[in-house]
């Protein structure tokens, strides 16, 4: 996926916030209830440093660890995620 310069800068800012512990992560079990998984990637499609894993029991692919509920709330209440996922001109397209 080709990101704009603004999207790349926002991803870098997000990753720096994670490093400075503005955002927090927690380990999660798979939806099937198991916690044994295999790591398949260390960043997502957008370049966010996020482990992508698949469950060794059922094969479900998910992020682990995941943002805590409080961190998800901070992230989605800001425009940060919109800039990363929709691009800098998201308001013009709405």
PDB file of N, CA, C and O in Angstrom:
ATOM      1  N   UNK A   1       0.844  -1.167   0.000  1.00  0.00           N
ATOM      2  CA  UNK A   1       0.000   0.000   0.000  1.00  0.00           C
ATOM      3  C   UNK A   1       0.896   1.238   0.000  1.00  0.00           C
ATOM      4  O   UNK A   1       1.855   1.321   0.767  1.00  0.00           O
ATOM      5  N   UNK A   2       0.581   2.174  -0.847  1.00  0.00           N
ATOM      6  CA  UNK A   2       1.345   3.426  -0.944  1.00  0.00           C
ATOM      7  C   UNK A   2       0.676   4.488  -0.066  1.00  0.00           C
ATOM      8  O   UNK A   2      -0.476   4.861  -0.288  1.00  0.00           O
ATOM      9  N   UNK A   3       1.412   4.960   0.923  1.00  0.00           N
ATOM     10  CA  UNK A   3       0.902   5.993   1.821  1.00  0.00           C
ATOM     11  C   UNK A   3       1.409   7.357   1.384  1.00  0.00           C
ATOM     12  O   UNK A   3       2.498   7.479   0.822  1.00  0.00           O
ATOM     13  N   UNK A   4       0.611   8.374   1.647  1.00  0.00           N
ATOM     14  CA  UNK A   4       1.053   9.739   1.384  1.00  0.00           C
ATOM     15  C   UNK A   4       2.097  10.132   2.427  1.00  0.00           C
ATOM     16  O   UNK A   4       2.255   9.445   3.436  1.00  0.00           O
ATOM     17  N   UNK A   5       2.790  11.206   2.195  1.00  0.00           N
ATOM     18  CA  UNK A   5       3.782  11.707   3.141  1.00  0.00           C
ATOM     19  C   UNK A   5       3.113  12.016   4.483  1.00  0.00           C
ATOM     20  O   UNK A   5       3.669  11.727   5.542  1.00  0.00           O
ATOM     21  N   UNK A   6       1.922  12.602   4.429  1.00  0.00           N
ATOM     22  CA  UNK A   6       1.198  12.946   5.652  1.00  0.00           C
ATOM     23  C   UNK A   6       0.807  11.678   6.420  1.00  0.00           C
ATOM     24  O   UNK A   6       0.926  11.636   7.645  1.00  0.00           O
ATOM     25  N   UNK A   7       0.347  10.654   5.715  1.00  0.00           N
ATOM     26  CA  UNK A   7       0.008   9.391   6.372  1.00  0.00           C
ATOM     27  C   UNK A   7       1.258   8.768   7.012  1.00  0.00           C
ATOM     28  O   UNK A   7       1.206   8.300   8.149  1.00  0.00           O
ATOM     29  N   UNK A   8       2.369   8.763   6.287  1.00  0.00           N
ATOM     30  CA  UNK A   8       3.618   8.209   6.832  1.00  0.00           C
ATOM     31  C   UNK A   8       4.042   8.960   8.089  1.00  0.00           C
ATOM     32  O   UNK A   8       4.462   8.348   9.071  1.00  0.00           O
ATOM     33  N   UNK A   9       3.931  10.277   8.058  1.00  0.00           N
ATOM     34  CA  UNK A   9       4.283  11.075   9.235  1.00  0.00           C
ATOM     35  C   UNK A   9       3.378  10.740  10.414  1.00  0.00           C
ATOM     36  O   UNK A   9       3.835  10.665  11.555  1.00  0.00           O
ATOM     37  N   UNK A  10       2.096  10.538  10.133  1.00  0.00           N
ATOM     38  CA  UNK A  10       1.149  10.209  11.208  1.00  0.00           C
ATOM     39  C   UNK A  10       1.443   8.839  11.791  1.00  0.00           C
ATOM     40  O   UNK A  10       1.341   8.649  13.002  1.00  0.00           O
ATOM     41  N   UNK A  11       1.809   7.873  10.941  1.00  0.00           N
ATOM     42  CA  UNK A  11       2.184   6.540  11.422  1.00  0.00           C
ATOM     43  C   UNK A  11       3.426   6.645  12.300  1.00  0.00           C
ATOM     44  O   UNK A  11       3.490   6.032  13.366  1.00  0.00           O
ATOM     45  N   UNK A  12       4.412   7.420  11.856  1.00  0.00           N
ATOM     46  CA  UNK A  12       5.626   7.620  12.661  1.00  0.00           C
ATOM     47  C   UNK A  12       5.280   8.228  14.015  1.00  0.00           C
ATOM     48  O   UNK A  12       5.820   7.818  15.043  1.00  0.00           O
ATOM     49  N   UNK A  13       4.382   9.204  14.013  1.00  0.00           N
ATOM     50  CA  UNK A  13       3.954   9.840  15.260  1.00  0.00           C
ATOM     51  C   UNK A  13       3.260   8.824  16.168  1.00  0.00           C
ATOM     52  O   UNK A  13       3.514   8.788  17.372  1.00  0.00           O
ATOM     53  N   UNK A  14       2.395   8.011  15.598  1.00  0.00           N
ATOM     54  CA  UNK A  14       1.712   6.982  16.389  1.00  0.00           C
ATOM     55  C   UNK A  14       2.732   6.029  17.002  1.00  0.00           C
ATOM     56  O   UNK A  14       2.661   5.735  18.195  1.00  0.00           O
ATOM     57  N   UNK A  15       3.678   5.544  16.202  1.00  0.00           N
ATOM     58  CA  UNK A  15       4.685   4.609  16.703  1.00  0.00           C
ATOM     59  C   UNK A  15       5.540   5.246  17.804  1.00  0.00           C
ATOM     60  O   UNK A  15       5.940   4.568  18.750  1.00  0.00           O
ATOM     61  N   UNK A  16       5.818   6.542  17.681  1.00  0.00           N
ATOM     62  CA  UNK A  16       6.561   7.244  18.739  1.00  0.00           C
ATOM     63  C   UNK A  16       5.735   7.342  20.014  1.00  0.00           C
ATOM     64  O   UNK A  16       6.269   7.209  21.115  1.00  0.00           O
ATOM     65  N   UNK A  17       4.437   7.575  19.869  1.00  0.00           N
ATOM     66  CA  UNK A  17       3.560   7.634  21.035  1.00  0.00           C
ATOM     67  C   UNK A  17       3.518   6.279  21.745  1.00  0.00           C
ATOM     68  O   UNK A  17       3.471   6.223  22.974  1.00  0.00           O
ATOM     69  N   UNK A  18       3.536   5.196  20.979  1.00  0.00           N
ATOM     70  CA  UNK A  18       3.565   3.855  21.570  1.00  0.00           C
ATOM     71  C   UNK A  18       4.864   3.685  22.354  1.00  0.00           C
ATOM     72  O   UNK A  18       4.858   3.208  23.489  1.00  0.00           O
ATOM     73  N   UNK A  19       5.961   4.074  21.744  1.00  0.00           N
ATOM     74  CA  UNK A  19       7.273   3.934  22.391  1.00  0.00           C
ATOM     75  C   UNK A  19       7.347   4.749  23.681  1.00  0.00           C
ATOM     76  O   UNK A  19       7.971   4.323  24.653  1.00  0.00           O
ATOM     77  N   UNK A  20       6.711   5.921  23.690  1.00  0.00           N
ATOM     78  CA  UNK A  20       6.708   6.778  24.881  1.00  0.00           C
ATOM     79  C   UNK A  20       5.595   6.404  25.861  1.00  0.00           C
ATOM     80  O   UNK A  20       5.399   7.074  26.875  1.00  0.00           O
ATOM     81  N   UNK A  21       4.868   5.326  25.549  1.00  0.00           N
ATOM     82  CA  UNK A  21       3.806   4.768  26.379  1.00  0.00           C
ATOM     83  C   UNK A  21       2.599   5.683  26.549  1.00  0.00           C
ATOM     84  O   UNK A  21       1.922   5.650  27.577  1.00  0.00           O
ATOM     85  N   UNK A  22       2.337   6.503  25.523  1.00  0.00           N
ATOM     86  CA  UNK A  22       1.082   7.249  25.484  1.00  0.00           C
ATOM     87  C   UNK A  22      -0.062   6.272  25.220  1.00  0.00           C
ATOM     88  O   UNK A  22      -1.145   6.386  25.795  1.00  0.00           O
ATOM     89  N   UNK A  23       0.207   5.310  24.336  1.00  0.00           N
ATOM     90  CA  UNK A  23      -0.729   4.223  24.074  1.00  0.00           C
ATOM     91  C   UNK A  23      -0.194   2.960  24.740  1.00  0.00           C
ATOM     92  O   UNK A  23       1.012   2.714  24.765  1.00  0.00           O
ATOM     93  N   UNK A  24      -1.121   2.166  25.278  1.00  0.00           N
ATOM     94  CA  UNK A  24      -0.739   0.943  25.975  1.00  0.00           C
ATOM     95  C   UNK A  24      -1.376  -0.263  25.291  1.00  0.00           C
ATOM     96  O   UNK A  24      -2.455  -0.170  24.706  1.00  0.00           O
ATOM     97  N   UNK A  25      -0.685  -1.391  25.380  1.00  0.00           N
ATOM     98  CA  UNK A  25      -1.146  -2.640  24.780  1.00  0.00           C
ATOM     99  C   UNK A  25      -1.317  -3.700  25.855  1.00  0.00           C
ATOM    100  O   UNK A  25      -0.730  -3.622  26.934  1.00  0.00           O
ATOM    101  N   UNK A  26      -2.143  -4.699  25.530  1.00  0.00           N
ATOM    102  CA  UNK A  26      -2.319  -5.844  26.417  1.00  0.00           C
ATOM    103  C   UNK A  26      -2.457  -7.108  25.583  1.00  0.00           C
ATOM    104  O   UNK A  26      -2.960  -7.078  24.460  1.00  0.00           O
ATOM    105  N   UNK A  27      -2.000  -8.226  26.154  1.00  0.00           N
ATOM    106  CA  UNK A  27      -2.126  -9.520  25.490  1.00  0.00           C
ATOM    107  C   UNK A  27      -3.588  -9.929  25.469  1.00  0.00           C
ATOM    108  O   UNK A  27      -4.324  -9.693  26.427  1.00  0.00           O
ATOM    109  N   UNK A  28      -3.994 -10.534  24.386  1.00  0.00           N
ATOM    110  CA  UNK A  28      -5.374 -11.005  24.244  1.00  0.00           C
ATOM    111  C   UNK A  28      -5.372 -12.463  23.795  1.00  0.00           C
ATOM    112  O   UNK A  28      -4.468 -12.913  23.092  1.00  0.00           O
ATOM    113  N   UNK A  29      -6.387 -13.176  24.210  1.00  0.00           N
ATOM    114  CA  UNK A  29      -6.599 -14.530  23.701  1.00  0.00           C
ATOM    115  C   UNK A  29      -7.340 -14.425  22.377  1.00  0.00           C
ATOM    116  O   UNK A  29      -7.961 -13.406  22.076  1.00  0.00           O
ATOM    117  N   UNK A  30      -7.268 -15.474  21.607  1.00  0.00           N
ATOM    118  CA  UNK A  30      -8.020 -15.560  20.358  1.00  0.00           C
ATOM    119  C   UNK A  30      -9.513 -15.601  20.680  1.00  0.00           C
ATOM    120  O   UNK A  30      -9.900 -15.879  21.815  1.00  0.00           O
ATOM    121  N   UNK A  31     -10.340 -15.327  19.690  1.00  0.00           N
ATOM    122  CA  UNK A  31     -11.793 -15.416  19.872  1.00  0.00           C
ATOM    123  C   UNK A  31     -12.237 -16.819  20.280  1.00  0.00           C
ATOM    124  O   UNK A  31     -13.283 -16.986  20.909  1.00  0.00           O
ATOM    125  N   UNK A  32     -11.435 -17.833  19.918  1.00  0.00           N
ATOM    126  CA  UNK A  32     -11.782 -19.210  20.293  1.00  0.00           C
ATOM    127  C   UNK A  32     -11.382 -19.519  21.738  1.00  0.00           C
ATOM    128  O   UNK A  32     -11.682 -20.597  22.252  1.00  0.00           O
ATOM    129  N   UNK A  33     -10.704 -18.568  22.391  1.00  0.00           N
ATOM    130  CA  UNK A  33     -10.333 -18.741  23.788  1.00  0.00           C
ATOM    131  C   UNK A  33      -8.910 -19.231  24.016  1.00  0.00           C
ATOM    132  O   UNK A  33      -8.448 -19.282  25.156  1.00  0.00           O
ATOM    133  N   UNK A  34      -8.223 -19.585  22.964  1.00  0.00           N
ATOM    134  CA  UNK A  34      -6.854 -20.081  23.086  1.00  0.00           C
ATOM    135  C   UNK A  34      -5.855 -18.925  23.071  1.00  0.00           C
ATOM    136  O   UNK A  34      -6.161 -17.837  22.584  1.00  0.00           O
ATOM    137  N   UNK A  35      -4.667 -19.170  23.606  1.00  0.00           N
ATOM    138  CA  UNK A  35      -3.648 -18.119  23.630  1.00  0.00           C
ATOM    139  C   UNK A  35      -2.357 -18.541  22.947  1.00  0.00           C
ATOM    140  O   UNK A  35      -1.352 -17.837  23.042  1.00  0.00           O
ATOM    141  N   UNK A  36      -2.366 -19.665  22.269  1.00  0.00           N
ATOM    142  CA  UNK A  36      -1.179 -20.138  21.549  1.00  0.00           C
ATOM    143  C   UNK A  36      -1.267 -19.662  20.108  1.00  0.00           C
ATOM    144  O   UNK A  36      -2.191 -20.028  19.382  1.00  0.00           O
ATOM    145  N   UNK A  37      -0.305 -18.845  19.695  1.00  0.00           N
ATOM    146  CA  UNK A  37      -0.349 -18.266  18.353  1.00  0.00           C
ATOM    147  C   UNK A  37       1.031 -18.255  17.723  1.00  0.00           C
ATOM    148  O   UNK A  37       2.037 -18.499  18.389  1.00  0.00           O
ATOM    149  N   UNK A  38       1.063 -17.970  16.443  1.00  0.00           N
ATOM    150  CA  UNK A  38       2.299 -17.863  15.683  1.00  0.00           C
ATOM    151  C   UNK A  38       2.381 -16.459  15.094  1.00  0.00           C
ATOM    152  O   UNK A  38       1.423 -15.980  14.486  1.00  0.00           O
ATOM    153  N   UNK A  39       3.517 -15.805  15.271  1.00  0.00           N
ATOM    154  CA  UNK A  39       3.729 -14.459  14.741  1.00  0.00           C
ATOM    155  C   UNK A  39       3.917 -14.529  13.225  1.00  0.00           C
ATOM    156  O   UNK A  39       4.724 -15.316  12.732  1.00  0.00           O
ATOM    157  N   UNK A  40       3.164 -13.697  12.485  1.00  0.00           N
ATOM    158  CA  UNK A  40       3.330 -13.679  11.029  1.00  0.00           C
ATOM    159  C   UNK A  40       3.825 -12.330  10.508  1.00  0.00           C
ATOM    160  O   UNK A  40       4.338 -12.257   9.391  1.00  0.00           O
ATOM    161  N   UNK A  41       3.681 -11.259  11.295  1.00  0.00           N
ATOM    162  CA  UNK A  41       4.182  -9.942  10.873  1.00  0.00           C
ATOM    163  C   UNK A  41       4.368  -9.060  12.105  1.00  0.00           C
ATOM    164  O   UNK A  41       3.696  -9.239  13.120  1.00  0.00           O
ATOM    165  N   UNK A  42       5.297  -8.102  11.997  1.00  0.00           N
ATOM    166  CA  UNK A  42       5.567  -7.195  13.112  1.00  0.00           C
ATOM    167  C   UNK A  42       5.043  -5.787  12.862  1.00  0.00           C
ATOM    168  O   UNK A  42       5.234  -4.893  13.686  1.00  0.00           O
ATOM    169  N   UNK A  43       4.384  -5.593  11.730  1.00  0.00           N
ATOM    170  CA  UNK A  43       3.717  -4.321  11.470  1.00  0.00           C
ATOM    171  C   UNK A  43       2.558  -4.561  10.530  1.00  0.00           C
ATOM    172  O   UNK A  43       2.537  -5.537   9.780  1.00  0.00           O
ATOM    173  N   UNK A  44       1.587  -3.651  10.579  1.00  0.00           N
ATOM    174  CA  UNK A  44       0.411  -3.818   9.740  1.00  0.00           C
ATOM    175  C   UNK A  44       0.621  -3.193   8.370  1.00  0.00           C
ATOM    176  O   UNK A  44       1.707  -2.696   8.068  1.00  0.00           O
ATOM    177  N   UNK A  45      -0.399  -3.216   7.554  1.00  0.00           N
ATOM    178  CA  UNK A  45      -0.341  -2.707   6.186  1.00  0.00           C
ATOM    179  C   UNK A  45       0.081  -1.247   6.119  1.00  0.00           C
ATOM    180  O   UNK A  45       0.692  -0.818   5.141  1.00  0.00           O
ATOM    181  N   UNK A  46      -0.241  -0.491   7.149  1.00  0.00           N
ATOM    182  CA  UNK A  46       0.050   0.935   7.164  1.00  0.00           C
ATOM    183  C   UNK A  46       1.399   1.258   7.784  1.00  0.00           C
ATOM    184  O   UNK A  46       1.817   2.416   7.782  1.00  0.00           O
ATOM    185  N   UNK A  47       2.093   0.244   8.321  1.00  0.00           N
ATOM    186  CA  UNK A  47       3.400   0.456   8.930  1.00  0.00           C
ATOM    187  C   UNK A  47       3.353   0.670  10.430  1.00  0.00           C
ATOM    188  O   UNK A  47       4.368   0.988  11.048  1.00  0.00           O
ATOM    189  N   UNK A  48       2.177   0.495  11.017  1.00  0.00           N
ATOM    190  CA  UNK A  48       2.067   0.597  12.470  1.00  0.00           C
ATOM    191  C   UNK A  48       2.718  -0.636  13.081  1.00  0.00           C
ATOM    192  O   UNK A  48       2.437  -1.765  12.677  1.00  0.00           O
ATOM    193  N   UNK A  49       3.586  -0.410  14.053  1.00  0.00           N
ATOM    194  CA  UNK A  49       4.268  -1.514  14.716  1.00  0.00           C
ATOM    195  C   UNK A  49       3.263  -2.276  15.557  1.00  0.00           C
ATOM    196  O   UNK A  49       2.926  -1.872  16.670  1.00  0.00           O
ATOM    197  N   UNK A  50       2.795  -3.372  15.012  1.00  0.00           N
ATOM    198  CA  UNK A  50       1.725  -4.165  15.616  1.00  0.00           C
ATOM    199  C   UNK A  50       1.928  -5.610  15.211  1.00  0.00           C
ATOM    200  O   UNK A  50       1.988  -5.911  14.018  1.00  0.00           O
ATOM    201  N   UNK A  51       2.037  -6.514  16.175  1.00  0.00           N
ATOM    202  CA  UNK A  51       2.191  -7.928  15.854  1.00  0.00           C
ATOM    203  C   UNK A  51       0.905  -8.487  15.272  1.00  0.00           C
ATOM    204  O   UNK A  51      -0.174  -8.326  15.842  1.00  0.00           O
ATOM    205  N   UNK A  52       1.036  -9.144  14.134  1.00  0.00           N
ATOM    206  CA  UNK A  52      -0.078  -9.845  13.502  1.00  0.00           C
ATOM    207  C   UNK A  52       0.200 -11.333  13.711  1.00  0.00           C
ATOM    208  O   UNK A  52       1.274 -11.824  13.363  1.00  0.00           O
ATOM    209  N   UNK A  53      -0.761 -12.038  14.277  1.00  0.00           N
ATOM    210  CA  UNK A  53      -0.564 -13.441  14.632  1.00  0.00           C
ATOM    211  C   UNK A  53      -1.716 -14.287  14.098  1.00  0.00           C
ATOM    212  O   UNK A  53      -2.778 -13.768  13.752  1.00  0.00           O
ATOM    213  N   UNK A  54      -1.485 -15.615  14.036  1.00  0.00           N
ATOM    214  CA  UNK A  54      -2.618 -16.499  13.764  1.00  0.00           C
ATOM    215  C   UNK A  54      -2.674 -17.554  14.855  1.00  0.00           C
ATOM    216  O   UNK A  54      -1.650 -18.055  15.320  1.00  0.00           O
ATOM    217  N   UNK A  55      -3.885 -17.873  15.243  1.00  0.00           N
ATOM    218  CA  UNK A  55      -4.132 -18.838  16.307  1.00  0.00           C
ATOM    219  C   UNK A  55      -3.740 -20.235  15.825  1.00  0.00           C
ATOM    220  O   UNK A  55      -4.163 -20.673  14.755  1.00  0.00           O
ATOM    221  N   UNK A  56      -2.933 -20.925  16.622  1.00  0.00           N
ATOM    222  CA  UNK A  56      -2.515 -22.280  16.266  1.00  0.00           C
ATOM    223  C   UNK A  56      -3.658 -23.287  16.405  1.00  0.00           C
ATOM    224  O   UNK A  56      -3.578 -24.399  15.883  1.00  0.00           O
ATOM    225  N   UNK A  57      -4.715 -22.896  17.106  1.00  0.00           N
ATOM    226  CA  UNK A  57      -5.839 -23.805  17.298  1.00  0.00           C
ATOM    227  C   UNK A  57      -6.869 -23.690  16.179  1.00  0.00           C
ATOM    228  O   UNK A  57      -7.268 -24.696  15.593  1.00  0.00           O
ATOM    229  N   UNK A  58      -7.302 -22.453  15.879  1.00  0.00           N
ATOM    230  CA  UNK A  58      -8.384 -22.291  14.900  1.00  0.00           C
ATOM    231  C   UNK A  58      -7.963 -21.574  13.614  1.00  0.00           C
ATOM    232  O   UNK A  58      -8.718 -21.565  12.643  1.00  0.00           O
ATOM    233  N   UNK A  59      -6.771 -20.973  13.594  1.00  0.00           N
ATOM    234  CA  UNK A  59      -6.288 -20.303  12.390  1.00  0.00           C
ATOM    235  C   UNK A  59      -6.718 -18.854  12.231  1.00  0.00           C
ATOM    236  O   UNK A  59      -6.383 -18.217  11.232  1.00  0.00           O
ATOM    237  N   UNK A  60      -7.451 -18.326  13.194  1.00  0.00           N
ATOM    238  CA  UNK A  60      -7.902 -16.931  13.141  1.00  0.00           C
ATOM    239  C   UNK A  60      -6.701 -15.991  13.169  1.00  0.00           C
ATOM    240  O   UNK A  60      -5.773 -16.198  13.951  1.00  0.00           O
ATOM    241  N   UNK A  61      -6.708 -14.964  12.327  1.00  0.00           N
ATOM    242  CA  UNK A  61      -5.633 -13.983  12.270  1.00  0.00           C
ATOM    243  C   UNK A  61      -6.090 -12.728  13.010  1.00  0.00           C
ATOM    244  O   UNK A  61      -7.178 -12.208  12.760  1.00  0.00           O
ATOM    245  N   UNK A  62      -5.244 -12.249  13.925  1.00  0.00           N
ATOM    246  CA  UNK A  62      -5.589 -11.073  14.720  1.00  0.00           C
ATOM    247  C   UNK A  62      -4.325 -10.367  15.201  1.00  0.00           C
ATOM    248  O   UNK A  62      -3.220 -10.884  15.038  1.00  0.00           O
ATOM    249  N   UNK A  63      -4.488  -9.204  15.785  1.00  0.00           N
ATOM    250  CA  UNK A  63      -3.380  -8.444  16.361  1.00  0.00           C
ATOM    251  C   UNK A  63      -3.218  -8.846  17.816  1.00  0.00           C
ATOM    252  O   UNK A  63      -4.198  -8.949  18.554  1.00  0.00           O
ATOM    253  N   UNK A  64      -1.976  -9.073  18.224  1.00  0.00           N
ATOM    254  CA  UNK A  64      -1.706  -9.392  19.617  1.00  0.00           C
ATOM    255  C   UNK A  64      -0.266  -9.035  19.943  1.00  0.00           C
ATOM    256  O   UNK A  64       0.653  -9.568  19.321  1.00  0.00           O
ATOM    257  N   UNK A  65      -0.049  -8.147  20.902  1.00  0.00           N
ATOM    258  CA  UNK A  65      -1.040  -7.552  21.783  1.00  0.00           C
ATOM    259  C   UNK A  65      -1.861  -6.486  21.063  1.00  0.00           C
ATOM    260  O   UNK A  65      -1.512  -6.048  19.967  1.00  0.00           O
ATOM    261  N   UNK A  66      -2.952  -6.080  21.698  1.00  0.00           N
ATOM    262  CA  UNK A  66      -3.846  -5.061  21.158  1.00  0.00           C
ATOM    263  C   UNK A  66      -3.860  -3.859  22.090  1.00  0.00           C
ATOM    264  O   UNK A  66      -3.498  -3.955  23.263  1.00  0.00           O
ATOM    265  N   UNK A  67      -4.284  -2.727  21.543  1.00  0.00           N
ATOM    266  CA  UNK A  67      -4.435  -1.547  22.381  1.00  0.00           C
ATOM    267  C   UNK A  67      -5.408  -1.850  23.521  1.00  0.00           C
ATOM    268  O   UNK A  67      -6.364  -2.608  23.353  1.00  0.00           O
ATOM    269  N   UNK A  68      -5.151  -1.255  24.664  1.00  0.00           N
ATOM    270  CA  UNK A  68      -6.101  -1.366  25.770  1.00  0.00           C
ATOM    271  C   UNK A  68      -7.366  -0.594  25.397  1.00  0.00           C
ATOM    272  O   UNK A  68      -7.358   0.204  24.460  1.00  0.00           O
ATOM    273  N   UNK A  69      -8.433  -0.830  26.123  1.00  0.00           N
ATOM    274  CA  UNK A  69      -9.690  -0.124  25.847  1.00  0.00           C
ATOM    275  C   UNK A  69      -9.494   1.394  25.930  1.00  0.00           C
ATOM    276  O   UNK A  69      -9.999   2.139  25.090  1.00  0.00           O
ATOM    277  N   UNK A  70      -8.758   1.839  26.945  1.00  0.00           N
ATOM    278  CA  UNK A  70      -8.498   3.274  27.116  1.00  0.00           C
ATOM    279  C   UNK A  70      -7.697   3.838  25.939  1.00  0.00           C
ATOM    280  O   UNK A  70      -7.977   4.940  25.467  1.00  0.00           O
ATOM    281  N   UNK A  71      -6.705   3.087  25.468  1.00  0.00           N
ATOM    282  CA  UNK A  71      -5.901   3.549  24.348  1.00  0.00           C
ATOM    283  C   UNK A  71      -6.694   3.554  23.047  1.00  0.00           C
ATOM    284  O   UNK A  71      -6.542   4.466  22.234  1.00  0.00           O
ATOM    285  N   UNK A  72      -7.547   2.533  22.839  1.00  0.00           N
ATOM    286  CA  UNK A  72      -8.420   2.544  21.663  1.00  0.00           C
ATOM    287  C   UNK A  72      -9.287   3.802  21.671  1.00  0.00           C
ATOM    288  O   UNK A  72      -9.462   4.455  20.642  1.00  0.00           O
ATOM    289  N   UNK A  73      -9.823   4.129  22.837  1.00  0.00           N
ATOM    290  CA  UNK A  73     -10.680   5.301  22.948  1.00  0.00           C
ATOM    291  C   UNK A  73      -9.917   6.571  22.577  1.00  0.00           C
ATOM    292  O   UNK A  73     -10.425   7.393  21.815  1.00  0.00           O
ATOM    293  N   UNK A  74      -8.707   6.742  23.104  1.00  0.00           N
ATOM    294  CA  UNK A  74      -7.895   7.924  22.771  1.00  0.00           C
ATOM    295  C   UNK A  74      -7.608   7.978  21.266  1.00  0.00           C
ATOM    296  O   UNK A  74      -7.698   9.038  20.647  1.00  0.00           O
ATOM    297  N   UNK A  75      -7.268   6.842  20.698  1.00  0.00           N
ATOM    298  CA  UNK A  75      -6.904   6.780  19.282  1.00  0.00           C
ATOM    299  C   UNK A  75      -8.091   7.125  18.391  1.00  0.00           C
ATOM    300  O   UNK A  75      -7.964   7.933  17.472  1.00  0.00           O
ATOM    301  N   UNK A  76      -9.255   6.511  18.659  1.00  0.00           N
ATOM    302  CA  UNK A  76     -10.407   6.720  17.796  1.00  0.00           C
ATOM    303  C   UNK A  76     -11.152   8.025  18.062  1.00  0.00           C
ATOM    304  O   UNK A  76     -11.935   8.457  17.216  1.00  0.00           O
ATOM    305  N   UNK A  77     -10.936   8.656  19.194  1.00  0.00           N
ATOM    306  CA  UNK A  77     -11.530   9.963  19.434  1.00  0.00           C
ATOM    307  C   UNK A  77     -10.719  11.089  18.803  1.00  0.00           C
ATOM    308  O   UNK A  77     -11.196  12.220  18.702  1.00  0.00           O
ATOM    309  N   UNK A  78      -9.517  10.788  18.387  1.00  0.00           N
ATOM    310  CA  UNK A  78      -8.675  11.782  17.721  1.00  0.00           C
ATOM    311  C   UNK A  78      -8.846  11.664  16.208  1.00  0.00           C
ATOM    312  O   UNK A  78      -9.489  10.735  15.720  1.00  0.00           O
ATOM    313  N   UNK A  79      -8.275  12.600  15.479  1.00  0.00           N
ATOM    314  CA  UNK A  79      -8.258  12.499  14.016  1.00  0.00           C
ATOM    315  C   UNK A  79      -7.087  11.655  13.537  1.00  0.00           C
ATOM    316  O   UNK A  79      -6.923  11.429  12.338  1.00  0.00           O
ATOM    317  N   UNK A  80      -6.279  11.194  14.474  1.00  0.00           N
ATOM    318  CA  UNK A  80      -5.082  10.430  14.137  1.00  0.00           C
ATOM    319  C   UNK A  80      -5.403   9.226  13.250  1.00  0.00           C
ATOM    320  O   UNK A  80      -4.752   9.020  12.226  1.00  0.00           O
ATOM    321  N   UNK A  81      -6.399   8.437  13.634  1.00  0.00           N
ATOM    322  CA  UNK A  81      -6.700   7.245  12.849  1.00  0.00           C
ATOM    323  C   UNK A  81      -7.262   7.604  11.480  1.00  0.00           C
ATOM    324  O   UNK A  81      -6.998   6.903  10.503  1.00  0.00           O
ATOM    325  N   UNK A  82      -8.037   8.693  11.394  1.00  0.00           N
ATOM    326  CA  UNK A  82      -8.607   9.085  10.103  1.00  0.00           C
ATOM    327  C   UNK A  82      -7.503   9.461   9.117  1.00  0.00           C
ATOM    328  O   UNK A  82      -7.559   9.112   7.938  1.00  0.00           O
ATOM    329  N   UNK A  83      -6.506  10.174   9.616  1.00  0.00           N
ATOM    330  CA  UNK A  83      -5.394  10.577   8.744  1.00  0.00           C
ATOM    331  C   UNK A  83      -4.626   9.348   8.272  1.00  0.00           C
ATOM    332  O   UNK A  83      -4.240   9.262   7.106  1.00  0.00           O
ATOM    333  N   UNK A  84      -4.405   8.397   9.177  1.00  0.00           N
ATOM    334  CA  UNK A  84      -3.668   7.185   8.801  1.00  0.00           C
ATOM    335  C   UNK A  84      -4.467   6.351   7.807  1.00  0.00           C
ATOM    336  O   UNK A  84      -3.950   5.998   6.747  1.00  0.00           O
ATOM    337  N   UNK A  85      -5.705   6.034   8.125  1.00  0.00           N
ATOM    338  CA  UNK A  85      -6.480   5.083   7.329  1.00  0.00           C
ATOM    339  C   UNK A  85      -7.195   5.687   6.126  1.00  0.00           C
ATOM    340  O   UNK A  85      -7.364   5.012   5.111  1.00  0.00           O
ATOM    341  N   UNK A  86      -7.613   6.932   6.221  1.00  0.00           N
ATOM    342  CA  UNK A  86      -8.360   7.553   5.126  1.00  0.00           C
ATOM    343  C   UNK A  86      -7.537   8.561   4.339  1.00  0.00           C
ATOM    344  O   UNK A  86      -7.944   8.978   3.255  1.00  0.00           O
ATOM    345  N   UNK A  87      -6.405   8.950   4.860  1.00  0.00           N
ATOM    346  CA  UNK A  87      -5.585   9.959   4.193  1.00  0.00           C
ATOM    347  C   UNK A  87      -5.895  11.353   4.687  1.00  0.00           C
ATOM    348  O   UNK A  87      -6.896  11.569   5.370  1.00  0.00           O
ATOM    349  N   UNK A  88      -5.046  12.292   4.347  1.00  0.00           N
ATOM    350  CA  UNK A  88      -5.190  13.663   4.874  1.00  0.00           C
ATOM    351  C   UNK A  88      -6.391  14.424   4.329  1.00  0.00           C
ATOM    352  O   UNK A  88      -6.790  15.434   4.909  1.00  0.00           O
ATOM    353  N   UNK A  89      -6.968  13.968   3.240  1.00  0.00           N
ATOM    354  CA  UNK A  89      -8.091  14.702   2.648  1.00  0.00           C
ATOM    355  C   UNK A  89      -9.436  14.041   2.951  1.00  0.00           C
ATOM    356  O   UNK A  89     -10.392  14.198   2.191  1.00  0.00           O
ATOM    357  N   UNK A  90      -9.510  13.307   4.052  1.00  0.00           N
ATOM    358  CA  UNK A  90     -10.736  12.557   4.357  1.00  0.00           C
ATOM    359  C   UNK A  90     -11.945  13.478   4.509  1.00  0.00           C
ATOM    360  O   UNK A  90     -13.056  13.081   4.160  1.00  0.00           O
ATOM    361  N   UNK A  91     -11.760  14.688   5.018  1.00  0.00           N
ATOM    362  CA  UNK A  91     -12.893  15.601   5.193  1.00  0.00           C
ATOM    363  C   UNK A  91     -13.467  16.068   3.866  1.00  0.00           C
ATOM    364  O   UNK A  91     -14.669  16.310   3.758  1.00  0.00           O
ATOM    365  N   UNK A  92     -12.618  16.194   2.860  1.00  0.00           N
ATOM    366  CA  UNK A  92     -13.082  16.621   1.546  1.00  0.00           C
ATOM    367  C   UNK A  92     -13.937  15.557   0.872  1.00  0.00           C
ATOM    368  O   UNK A  92     -14.753  15.881   0.009  1.00  0.00           O
ATOM    369  N   UNK A  93     -13.768  14.305   1.245  1.00  0.00           N
ATOM    370  CA  UNK A  93     -14.510  13.207   0.624  1.00  0.00           C
ATOM    371  C   UNK A  93     -15.811  12.881   1.348  1.00  0.00           C
ATOM    372  O   UNK A  93     -16.619  12.098   0.847  1.00  0.00           O
ATOM    373  N   UNK A  94     -16.019  13.465   2.507  1.00  0.00           N
ATOM    374  CA  UNK A  94     -17.226  13.171   3.296  1.00  0.00           C
ATOM    375  C   UNK A  94     -18.395  13.981   2.805  1.00  0.00           C
ATOM    376  O   UNK A  94     -19.495  13.867   3.346  1.00  0.00           O
TER     377      UNK A  94
END
